[in-house]
Amino acid sequence: MTGLPVRASALLVLVACAAPSTSRTAATPSAVSAASAATRPTTPPARPTPPTRDPRTPGYVRATELPDGAVPSAEADGNFIIGATHDTAPEMRLRADVPRGTVHLFTMSSSDSKLYPGIARDSGTFGAPDPKDPASLIVTTSGPHPYTRRVGVYVPVQYVAGTEAPFIVGADGVDQLLFTALDNLIAQKRVPPMIAISIGNGSGDAQGSERGLEYDTMSGRYAEFVETEVLPLVEKQYGVRLTKDPDARATMGCSSGAAAALSMAWYHPDLYRRVLSYSGTFVNQQWPHNAETPGGAWEYHEKLIPASPVKPIRIWMQVGDRDLYNPNVMRDGMHDWVVANERMAQVLADKGYHYQFVFARNAGHCDRATKLQTLPEALEWVWHGYPTTR
């Protein structure tokens, strides 16, 4: 692994909000090695253009529609509709009178990982629905493959050396938008001085890829990877101390990265209790198949949240009116990102969770303009109740 300190203002924006392909896989690669050629498409399927959904659709959650250009209050729980204009929030701009934190970069290799030694799907291949179960995807072209990942560590000017700091873990690589928002929000004492750790994925997307394995798997494994393989490096290499208090730890991501953010808290509320999700992939995309959660992250709103005691998790969610819809060959009723997030909002409300759900008009998947408009309020809402100074 290698390390390189840089100024936050010098970083390129490397956030990857990849639009996932989806599925529930019926078997591991070894179990389907004898699958027929008919189940081995050689090119990814075409992705249909998502329809524009109306937040007033029957069956969607009741929501408060805000004036165009407004965002919800950082004090408010519940459901909100924003847009169609998405102006950049002032907190998303660099300011000469606000001190900028330092961002360090380092690289991790699959050869150093005990939990994720690396897989990849062959280039130009995808998978096919199981003829016996169209909700399951057979992938025969995935196998061991090395990777490297880039990690960015933001340390605010206000961090006091030797003290334990709150922190936020983000998915899909170095997130300059997050770092800029934190510079301004910390200076305004709207969020606590915190360290931000942006972790790149292990490459690829969806079933059979390293990214899909890390983000779409329904387990606590990714949180355990972060805890045992990433955070100790951050502390060792940059002289910071990261808190063990789960109430002072947050996760965030978009698409499958958002599903990973929720899984980190759901399976390990002892480690994380604050979640921020853009275009969450709460759909049927887990691979390999897991009989305990056969619908992948669709199970969160189908069974897991409704059937489980309330966990001490606070979650902010966003979805766009043109978010993903059936983006692959599967037609199982579990591949509509808007419906998945609407269902999440409903079950969270039914169980009495603290949540805020933002439906954005005129917005696509992991919509950048919407993030530029909403991220400051989202961060402030997620950290609501935690002292901004200690």
C-alpha positions as CSV (number, residue, x, y, z in Angstrom):
1,M,0.0,0.0,0.0
2,T,1.2,3.6,-0.6
3,G,0.3,6.9,0.9
4,L,0.2,10.4,-0.4
5,P,-1.0,13.5,1.5
6,V,-2.7,16.2,-0.7
7,R,-4.7,19.3,-0.2
8,A,-8.5,18.8,-0.4
9,S,-8.7,21.5,-3.1
10,A,-6.3,19.6,-5.3
11,L,-8.2,16.4,-5.5
12,L,-10.1,15.2,-8.5
13,V,-13.7,14.1,-7.9
14,L,-13.6,10.4,-8.2
15,V,-17.0,9.4,-6.9
16,A,-18.4,6.5,-8.9
17,C,-22.2,6.3,-8.6
18,A,-22.4,3.3,-10.9
19,A,-25.9,2.2,-12.1
20,P,-26.1,-1.4,-11.0
21,S,-27.3,-4.4,-12.8
22,T,-29.5,-6.5,-10.5
23,S,-30.4,-10.0,-9.3
24,R,-30.7,-12.8,-6.8
25,T,-28.3,-15.5,-7.8
26,A,-29.5,-19.1,-7.5
27,A,-26.0,-20.6,-7.0
28,T,-22.3,-19.9,-6.7
29,P,-20.1,-20.0,-9.8
30,S,-18.8,-23.5,-9.0
31,A,-22.4,-24.8,-8.7
32,V,-23.4,-23.6,-12.1
33,S,-20.3,-24.6,-14.1
34,A,-22.3,-27.0,-16.1
35,A,-25.0,-24.5,-17.0
36,S,-26.0,-24.5,-20.7
37,A,-24.7,-21.9,-23.2
38,A,-28.1,-20.4,-23.3
39,T,-27.5,-19.1,-19.8
40,R,-24.3,-17.3,-20.7
41,P,-24.9,-14.0,-22.5
42,T,-21.7,-12.5,-23.7
43,T,-22.7,-8.9,-23.6
44,P,-24.5,-6.9,-20.9
45,P,-28.2,-6.4,-21.6
46,A,-29.4,-3.0,-22.8
47,R,-30.7,-0.8,-20.1
48,P,-34.2,0.6,-20.7
49,T,-34.8,4.3,-20.2
50,P,-36.4,4.7,-16.8
51,P,-39.9,6.2,-16.8
52,T,-40.5,9.4,-14.9
53,R,-42.4,8.5,-11.7
54,D,-44.9,10.8,-10.0
55,P,-44.5,11.0,-6.2
56,R,-48.3,11.3,-5.8
57,T,-48.7,7.8,-7.3
58,P,-51.2,5.7,-5.3
59,G,-49.3,3.4,-2.9
60,Y,-46.4,5.8,-2.5
61,V,-45.9,7.4,0.9
62,R,-47.6,10.6,1.7
63,A,-45.1,13.4,1.4
64,T,-44.8,17.1,1.9
65,E,-44.1,18.9,-1.3
66,L,-41.7,21.8,-0.7
67,P,-41.5,25.0,-2.8
68,D,-39.2,24.6,-5.8
69,G,-35.6,24.9,-4.8
70,A,-36.2,24.3,-1.1
71,V,-34.9,21.4,1.0
72,P,-36.4,19.9,4.2
73,S,-35.4,21.2,7.6
74,A,-32.6,19.4,9.3
75,E,-34.9,19.1,12.3
76,A,-37.7,17.2,10.5
77,D,-38.4,13.5,10.1
78,G,-40.7,12.1,7.4
79,N,-41.2,12.3,3.7
80,F,-40.6,15.3,1.4
81,I,-40.7,16.1,-2.3
82,I,-38.2,18.5,-3.8
83,G,-37.4,20.0,-7.3
84,A,-37.7,20.4,-10.1
85,T,-34.9,23.0,-9.7
86,H,-31.7,21.8,-8.0
87,D,-29.5,24.8,-7.2
88,T,-26.1,24.1,-5.6
89,A,-26.2,24.7,-1.8
90,P,-23.8,27.5,-0.7
91,E,-22.1,25.0,1.6
92,M,-20.9,23.1,-1.5
93,R,-18.7,25.9,-2.7
94,L,-15.1,26.5,-1.6
95,R,-14.8,29.7,0.5
96,A,-11.7,31.7,1.0
97,D,-12.6,32.4,4.6
98,V,-13.2,28.7,5.6
99,P,-10.1,26.6,6.5
100,R,-9.9,23.5,4.4
101,G,-9.1,20.1,5.9
102,T,-6.2,17.9,4.7
103,V,-6.9,14.9,2.5
104,H,-4.6,11.9,2.5
105,L,-4.6,9.2,-0.2
106,F,-3.4,5.6,0.1
107,T,-3.9,2.4,-1.9
108,M,-4.9,-1.0,-0.7
109,S,-4.2,-4.2,-2.5
110,S,-6.3,-7.4,-2.7
111,S,-3.2,-9.4,-1.8
112,D,-3.2,-7.8,1.7
113,S,-6.9,-8.6,2.4
114,K,-8.1,-11.6,4.4
115,L,-11.8,-10.8,3.8
116,Y,-11.8,-9.7,0.2
117,P,-9.0,-11.5,-1.8
118,G,-10.7,-10.4,-5.1
119,I,-13.1,-11.6,-7.8
120,A,-14.2,-10.3,-11.2
121,R,-16.6,-11.1,-14.0
122,D,-15.1,-11.7,-17.4
123,S,-15.2,-8.5,-19.6
124,G,-18.3,-8.3,-21.8
125,T,-20.3,-10.9,-19.9
126,F,-23.2,-10.7,-17.5
127,G,-25.5,-13.5,-16.6
128,A,-28.9,-15.0,-17.3
129,P,-32.1,-15.7,-15.4
130,D,-32.3,-19.2,-14.0
131,P,-34.9,-21.0,-16.2
132,K,-36.3,-22.5,-13.0
133,D,-36.5,-19.2,-11.2
134,P,-36.5,-15.9,-13.1
135,A,-35.7,-14.0,-9.9
136,S,-32.3,-15.7,-9.8
137,L,-29.4,-14.9,-12.0
138,I,-26.9,-17.5,-13.1
139,V,-23.3,-16.1,-13.5
140,T,-20.8,-18.5,-14.8
141,T,-18.0,-16.1,-15.8
142,S,-16.8,-14.9,-12.4
143,G,-13.6,-16.0,-10.7
144,P,-10.6,-14.9,-8.6
145,H,-9.0,-11.6,-9.7
146,P,-6.7,-9.1,-8.0
147,Y,-7.6,-5.5,-7.5
148,T,-6.3,-2.3,-5.9
149,R,-8.5,0.4,-4.2
150,R,-7.9,4.0,-3.4
151,V,-8.8,5.4,0.0
152,G,-9.2,9.1,0.9
153,V,-8.9,10.3,4.5
154,Y,-10.2,13.8,5.3
155,V,-8.9,15.4,8.5
156,P,-10.5,18.7,9.4
157,V,-8.4,21.6,10.7
158,Q,-10.4,21.5,13.9
159,Y,-9.2,18.0,14.8
160,V,-7.2,17.9,18.0
161,A,-4.3,15.5,17.9
162,G,-4.6,12.6,20.3
163,T,-8.4,12.9,20.8
164,E,-11.0,10.4,19.6
165,A,-12.9,11.8,16.6
166,P,-16.4,11.0,15.2
167,F,-16.2,9.9,11.6
168,I,-18.1,9.0,8.4
169,V,-17.3,6.2,6.0
170,G,-18.2,6.6,2.4
171,A,-18.4,4.2,-0.5
172,D,-17.1,4.3,-4.1
173,G,-14.0,6.4,-3.7
174,V,-12.7,9.8,-2.9
175,D,-15.6,12.2,-2.4
176,Q,-14.5,15.8,-2.8
177,L,-18.2,17.0,-2.5
178,L,-18.3,15.5,1.0
179,F,-15.0,17.1,2.0
180,T,-16.2,20.5,0.8
181,A,-19.5,20.2,2.7
182,L,-17.7,19.2,5.9
183,D,-15.3,22.1,5.6
184,N,-18.2,24.5,5.6
185,L,-20.5,22.7,8.0
186,I,-17.8,22.1,10.6
187,A,-16.8,25.8,10.4
188,Q,-20.4,26.8,11.0
189,K,-20.7,24.3,13.9
190,R,-23.6,22.6,12.2
191,V,-21.9,19.1,12.4
192,P,-19.2,17.9,14.8
193,P,-15.5,18.1,13.6
194,M,-15.2,14.6,12.0
195,I,-12.9,12.6,10.0
196,A,-14.2,11.3,6.6
197,I,-12.9,8.0,5.1
198,S,-13.9,7.5,1.5
199,I,-13.1,3.9,0.4
200,G,-12.9,2.9,-3.2
201,N,-14.6,-0.4,-4.3
202,G,-12.7,-3.4,-5.5
203,S,-13.8,-2.9,-9.1
204,G,-16.6,-4.0,-11.4
205,D,-20.4,-3.8,-10.7
206,A,-23.3,-6.1,-9.9
207,Q,-23.3,-9.9,-9.7
208,G,-20.0,-11.6,-10.1
209,S,-17.9,-8.4,-9.4
210,E,-15.9,-7.4,-6.4
211,R,-18.0,-4.3,-6.0
212,G,-21.2,-6.3,-6.0
213,L,-19.8,-8.8,-3.5
214,E,-18.8,-6.0,-1.1
215,Y,-21.8,-3.8,-1.4
216,D,-24.8,-6.0,-2.3
217,T,-24.1,-8.9,0.0
218,M,-26.6,-9.1,2.9
219,S,-24.2,-9.5,5.9
220,G,-21.9,-7.6,8.2
221,R,-18.8,-8.6,6.2
222,Y,-18.1,-5.2,4.6
223,A,-18.4,-3.5,8.0
224,E,-16.0,-6.0,9.4
225,F,-13.6,-5.4,6.5
226,V,-13.7,-1.7,7.2
227,E,-13.2,-2.3,11.0
228,T,-10.3,-4.7,10.8
229,E,-8.5,-3.7,7.5
230,V,-9.1,-0.1,6.8
231,L,-9.6,1.9,10.1
232,P,-6.4,0.5,11.7
233,L,-4.4,1.8,8.7
234,V,-6.0,5.2,8.9
235,E,-5.1,5.5,12.5
236,K,-1.6,4.2,12.0
237,Q,-0.7,6.2,8.9
238,Y,-2.2,9.6,9.8
239,G,-1.9,9.9,13.6
240,V,-5.6,10.1,14.3
241,R,-7.8,8.3,16.8
242,L,-11.2,7.1,15.6
243,T,-14.0,6.7,18.1
244,K,-15.5,3.4,19.1
245,D,-18.9,5.0,20.0
246,P,-21.4,3.7,17.4
247,D,-23.5,6.9,17.8
248,A,-20.5,8.9,16.6
249,R,-20.0,6.8,13.4
250,A,-21.8,7.3,10.2
251,T,-21.9,5.6,6.8
252,M,-22.9,6.9,3.3
253,G,-23.1,5.9,-0.3
254,C,-25.1,6.0,-3.5
255,S,-26.6,3.1,-5.4
256,S,-25.1,-0.2,-4.2
257,G,-22.8,1.9,-2.0
258,A,-25.9,3.1,-0.2
259,A,-27.1,-0.5,0.3
260,A,-23.6,-1.2,1.8
261,A,-24.0,1.8,4.1
262,L,-27.3,0.5,5.5
263,S,-25.9,-3.0,5.8
264,M,-23.0,-1.7,7.9
265,A,-25.4,-0.3,10.4
266,W,-28.1,-3.0,10.2
267,Y,-25.8,-5.9,10.8
268,H,-23.5,-3.9,13.1
269,P,-25.4,-1.3,15.1
270,D,-22.7,-1.9,17.6
271,L,-20.4,-0.1,15.1
272,Y,-22.6,2.4,13.1
273,R,-25.9,4.1,13.8
274,R,-26.1,7.0,11.2
275,V,-26.8,6.3,7.5
276,L,-27.0,8.5,4.4
277,S,-28.3,7.0,1.2
278,Y,-28.6,8.3,-2.3
279,S,-30.6,6.2,-4.8
280,G,-30.2,3.2,-2.5
281,T,-30.1,-0.2,-4.3
282,F,-32.6,-1.8,-2.0
283,V,-33.4,-4.3,-4.7
284,N,-32.7,-8.0,-5.7
285,Q,-29.0,-7.8,-6.5
286,Q,-27.2,-10.0,-3.9
287,W,-24.7,-12.6,-5.3
288,P,-24.0,-15.4,-4.4
289,H,-27.5,-16.5,-3.4
290,N,-28.3,-16.5,0.4
291,A,-31.3,-18.6,1.4
292,E,-31.7,-16.4,4.5
293,T,-32.2,-13.3,2.3
294,P,-33.3,-14.6,-1.1
295,G,-34.4,-11.2,-2.3
296,G,-31.1,-9.5,-1.5
297,A,-31.6,-5.9,-0.2
298,W,-35.3,-6.1,-1.2
299,E,-35.6,-8.1,2.0
300,Y,-35.0,-4.9,4.0
301,H,-38.5,-3.6,3.3
302,E,-40.1,-6.9,2.5
303,K,-39.2,-8.8,5.8
304,L,-36.2,-7.6,7.8
305,I,-37.3,-4.2,9.0
306,P,-41.0,-5.1,9.5
307,A,-40.1,-8.3,11.4
308,S,-37.3,-7.0,13.5
309,P,-37.2,-5.0,16.7
310,V,-36.3,-1.3,16.1
311,K,-32.6,-0.8,15.9
312,P,-30.9,2.4,17.0
313,I,-30.3,3.6,13.4
314,R,-31.0,7.0,12.0
315,I,-31.3,7.0,8.2
316,W,-31.6,9.8,5.5
317,M,-32.7,8.6,2.0
318,Q,-33.1,10.1,-1.4
319,V,-34.5,8.8,-4.7
320,G,-35.0,10.5,-8.1
321,D,-38.1,10.5,-10.2
322,R,-36.1,9.0,-13.1
323,D,-34.2,6.5,-10.9
324,L,-33.4,3.0,-12.2
325,Y,-36.1,0.6,-13.3
326,N,-35.5,-3.0,-14.4
327,P,-32.0,-2.3,-15.7
328,N,-31.3,-5.9,-16.9
329,V,-32.7,-9.1,-18.2
330,M,-34.6,-10.0,-15.0
331,R,-38.3,-9.3,-14.5
332,D,-39.1,-10.3,-11.0
333,G,-40.9,-7.3,-9.6
334,M,-37.8,-6.4,-7.4
335,H,-35.9,-4.1,-9.7
336,D,-37.5,-0.6,-9.3
337,W,-35.4,1.7,-7.3
338,V,-38.2,4.2,-6.7
339,V,-40.6,1.5,-5.5
340,A,-37.8,0.1,-3.3
341,N,-37.1,3.4,-1.6
342,E,-40.8,4.2,-1.3
343,R,-41.3,0.9,0.5
344,M,-38.3,1.6,2.7
345,A,-39.9,4.9,3.8
346,Q,-43.1,3.2,4.6
347,V,-41.7,0.4,6.7
348,L,-39.4,2.8,8.5
349,A,-42.4,5.0,9.4
350,D,-44.4,2.0,10.5
351,K,-41.7,0.9,12.9
352,G,-41.1,4.4,14.3
353,Y,-37.6,4.9,13.0
354,H,-36.1,8.4,12.8
355,Y,-35.7,8.8,9.1
356,Q,-36.0,11.5,6.4
357,F,-36.9,10.5,2.8
358,V,-36.4,13.0,-0.1
359,F,-38.1,12.3,-3.4
360,A,-36.4,14.5,-6.0
361,R,-38.3,15.6,-9.1
362,N,-36.2,16.0,-12.3
363,A,-33.5,13.7,-11.0
364,G,-31.8,10.5,-12.2
365,H,-29.8,7.8,-10.5
366,C,-27.2,9.2,-8.0
367,D,-28.1,12.6,-9.4
368,R,-25.2,15.0,-9.0
369,A,-27.3,18.2,-9.0
370,T,-29.5,16.8,-6.3
371,K,-26.5,15.9,-4.2
372,L,-25.1,19.4,-4.6
373,Q,-28.4,20.7,-3.4
374,T,-29.1,18.3,-0.5
375,L,-25.9,17.0,0.9
376,P,-25.4,19.8,3.6
377,E,-28.9,19.4,4.9
378,A,-28.6,15.6,4.8
379,L,-25.4,15.6,6.8
380,E,-26.8,18.0,9.3
381,W,-29.9,15.8,9.7
382,V,-27.9,12.6,10.0
383,W,-25.8,14.1,12.8
384,H,-28.8,15.7,14.5
385,G,-28.6,15.1,18.3
386,Y,-24.8,14.7,18.4
387,P,-22.9,17.6,20.0
388,T,-21.1,19.8,17.5
389,T,-18.5,20.6,20.2
390,R,-17.1,18.5,23.0
